[in-house]
């Protein structure tokens, strides 16, 4: 492997940054709103 290949294919980050990215891009509200009681929550 060349040094340039390693730099373009390896991602370094902190655990906090990775967790925050996951929280920001999480899709949990979408299924929550379409769940069985989602309509009841929308009505409140």
DSSP file (Angstrom, degrees, kcal/mol; ACC not computed):
  #  RESIDUE AA STRUCTURE BP1 BP2  ACC     N-H-->O    O-->H-N    N-H-->O    O-->H-N    TCO  KAPPA ALPHA  PHI   PSI    X-CA   Y-CA   Z-CA
    1    1 A X              0   0    0      0, 0.0     2,-0.2     0, 0.0     3,-0.0   0.000 360.0 360.0 360.0 142.8    0.0    0.0    0.0
    2    2 A X     >  -     0   0    0      1,-0.1     4,-1.5     4,-0.0     3,-0.3  -0.564 360.0-116.9 -86.5 157.1    1.1    3.5   -0.7
    3    3 A X  H  > S+     0   0    0      1,-0.2     4,-1.9    -2,-0.2     5,-0.1   0.864 115.8  56.1 -61.2 -37.0    1.0    6.2    1.9
    4    4 A X  H  > S+     0   0    0      1,-0.2     4,-1.7     2,-0.2    -1,-0.2   0.858 103.2  55.1 -65.1 -35.0   -1.6    8.2   -0.1
    5    5 A X  H  > S+     0   0    0     -3,-0.3     4,-0.9     1,-0.2    -1,-0.2   0.898 107.5  49.4 -64.5 -40.0   -3.9    5.1   -0.1
    6    6 A X  H >X S+     0   0    0     -4,-1.5     4,-1.1     1,-0.2     3,-0.7   0.926 109.7  50.7 -65.5 -44.7   -3.8    4.9    3.7
    7    7 A X  H 3< S+     0   0    0     -4,-1.9    -1,-0.2     1,-0.2    -2,-0.2   0.842 112.8  46.1 -63.2 -33.5   -4.6    8.6    4.1
    8    8 A X  H 3< S+     0   0    0     -4,-1.7    -1,-0.2     1,-0.2    -2,-0.2   0.620 118.9  39.9 -86.0 -11.4   -7.6    8.5    1.8
    9    9 A X  H << S+     0   0    0     -4,-0.9     2,-0.5    -3,-0.7    -2,-0.2   0.424  97.8  80.1-117.4  -0.2   -9.1    5.3    3.3
   10   10 A X     <  -     0   0    0     -4,-1.1     2,-0.5    -3,-0.1    -1,-0.0  -0.936  57.9-161.0-115.0 129.6   -8.6    5.6    7.0
   11   11 A X        -     0   0    0     -2,-0.5     2,-0.4     2,-0.0    -3,-0.0  -0.922   5.8-169.2-109.2 127.9  -10.9    7.7    9.2
   12   12 A X        +     0   0    0     -2,-0.5     2,-0.3     2,-0.0    -2,-0.0  -0.957  22.0 138.5-117.6 138.0   -9.8    8.9   12.6
   13   13 A X        -     0   0    0     -2,-0.4     2,-0.3     4,-0.0     3,-0.0  -0.925  48.2 -93.7-158.2 177.5  -12.1   10.5   15.1
   14   14 A X     >  -     0   0    0     -2,-0.3     4,-2.1     1,-0.1     5,-0.2  -0.690  33.3-117.0 -99.3 160.2  -13.0   10.6   18.8
   15   15 A X  H  > S+     0   0    0     -2,-0.3     4,-2.6     1,-0.2     5,-0.2   0.896 116.0  55.0 -61.5 -39.7  -15.7    8.4   20.3
   16   16 A X  H  > S+     0   0    0      1,-0.2     4,-2.5     2,-0.2    -1,-0.2   0.906 107.7  48.6 -61.7 -42.4  -17.6   11.5   21.3
   17   17 A X  H  > S+     0   0    0      2,-0.2     4,-2.1     1,-0.2    -1,-0.2   0.897 111.8  49.5 -64.7 -40.1  -17.6   12.8   17.7
   18   18 A X  H  X S+     0   0    0     -4,-2.1     4,-2.1     2,-0.2    -2,-0.2   0.908 112.4  47.2 -66.1 -41.8  -18.8    9.4   16.4
   19   19 A X  H  X S+     0   0    0     -4,-2.6     4,-2.3     2,-0.2    -2,-0.2   0.914 111.9  50.1 -66.3 -42.8  -21.6    9.2   19.0
   20   20 A X  H  X S+     0   0    0     -4,-2.5     4,-2.2     1,-0.2    -1,-0.2   0.879 109.3  51.9 -63.7 -37.4  -22.7   12.8   18.2
   21   21 A X  H  X S+     0   0    0     -4,-2.1     4,-2.0     2,-0.2    -1,-0.2   0.917 109.8  49.8 -63.8 -42.5  -22.7   12.0   14.5
   22   22 A X  H  < S+     0   0    0     -4,-2.1    -2,-0.2     1,-0.2     4,-0.2   0.887 111.2  48.6 -63.5 -39.3  -24.9    8.9   15.2
   23   23 A X  H >< S+     0   0    0     -4,-2.3     3,-0.8     1,-0.2    -1,-0.2   0.896 111.6  49.8 -66.2 -40.2  -27.3   11.0   17.3
   24   24 A X  H 3< S+     0   0    0     -4,-2.2    -2,-0.2     1,-0.2    -1,-0.2   0.867 118.1  38.0 -67.3 -37.0  -27.6   13.7   14.6
   25   25 A X  T 3< S+     0   0    0     -4,-2.0    -1,-0.2    -5,-0.2    -2,-0.2   0.187  85.9 130.8-102.7  16.1  -28.3   11.2   11.8
   26   26 A X    <   -     0   0    0     -3,-0.8     3,-0.2    -4,-0.2    -3,-0.1  -0.428  44.8-157.9 -71.5 143.9  -30.5    8.8   13.7
   27   27 A X    >>  +     0   0    0      1,-0.2     3,-1.1    -2,-0.1     4,-0.9   0.162  56.6 116.4-105.2  17.0  -33.8    7.9   12.1
   28   28 A X  H 3>  +     0   0    0      1,-0.2     4,-1.5     2,-0.2    -1,-0.2   0.809  68.5  59.8 -62.4 -30.6  -35.6    6.8   15.3
   29   29 A X  H 3> S+     0   0    0     -3,-0.2     4,-1.9     1,-0.2    -1,-0.2   0.814  97.0  63.2 -67.4 -25.1  -38.3    9.6   15.1
   30   30 A X  H <> S+     0   0    0     -3,-1.1     4,-0.9     1,-0.2     3,-0.2   0.968 108.9  35.7 -66.3 -53.7  -39.5    8.3   11.7
   31   31 A X  H  < S+     0   0    0     -4,-0.9     4,-0.4     1,-0.2    -1,-0.2   0.826 113.1  61.9 -68.7 -27.0  -40.7    4.8   12.9
   32   32 A X  H >< S+     0   0    0     -4,-1.5     3,-0.9     1,-0.2    -1,-0.2   0.912 103.7  48.2 -62.7 -41.2  -41.9    6.3   16.2
   33   33 A X  H 3< S+     0   0    0     -4,-1.9    -1,-0.2     1,-0.2    -2,-0.2   0.735 114.3  45.9 -72.0 -22.4  -44.4    8.5   14.4
   34   34 A X  T 3< S+     0   0    0     -4,-0.9    -1,-0.2    -3,-0.2    -2,-0.2   0.340  90.0 111.9-101.9   6.6  -45.7    5.7   12.3
   35   35 A X  S X> S-     0   0    0     -3,-0.9     3,-1.5    -4,-0.4     4,-0.5  -0.107  89.1 -88.9 -71.5 177.1  -46.0    3.2   15.2
   36   36 A X  T 34 S+     0   0    0      1,-0.3     3,-0.3     2,-0.1     4,-0.2   0.842 129.0  36.1 -60.1 -36.3  -49.3    2.0   16.5
   37   37 A X  T 3> S+     0   0    0      1,-0.2     4,-1.9     2,-0.1    -1,-0.3   0.277  88.1 100.4-102.0  12.5  -49.7    4.8   19.0
   38   38 A X  H <> S+     0   0    0     -3,-1.5     4,-2.1     1,-0.2    -1,-0.2   0.875  81.2  53.2 -62.3 -37.8  -48.1    7.5   16.8
   39   39 A X  H  X S+     0   0    0     -4,-0.5     4,-1.6    -3,-0.3    -1,-0.2   0.885 107.3  51.9 -65.4 -38.3  -51.5    8.8   15.8
   40   40 A X  H  > S+     0   0    0     -4,-0.2     4,-0.8     1,-0.2    -1,-0.2   0.900 109.5  49.2 -65.1 -40.3  -52.4    9.1   19.5
   41   41 A X  H >< S+     0   0    0     -4,-1.9     3,-0.6     1,-0.2    -2,-0.2   0.876 109.5  52.3 -66.2 -36.5  -49.3   11.1   20.2
   42   42 A X  H 3< S+     0   0    0     -4,-2.1    -1,-0.2     1,-0.2    -2,-0.2   0.823 105.9  55.2 -68.1 -29.9  -50.0   13.4   17.2
   43   43 A X  H 3<        0   0    0     -4,-1.6    -1,-0.2     1,-0.2    -2,-0.2   0.682 360.0 360.0 -76.5 -17.5  -53.4   14.1   18.6
   44   44 A X    <<        0   0    0     -4,-0.8    -1,-0.2    -3,-0.6    -2,-0.2   0.465 360.0 360.0 -82.5 360.0  -52.1   15.2   21.9
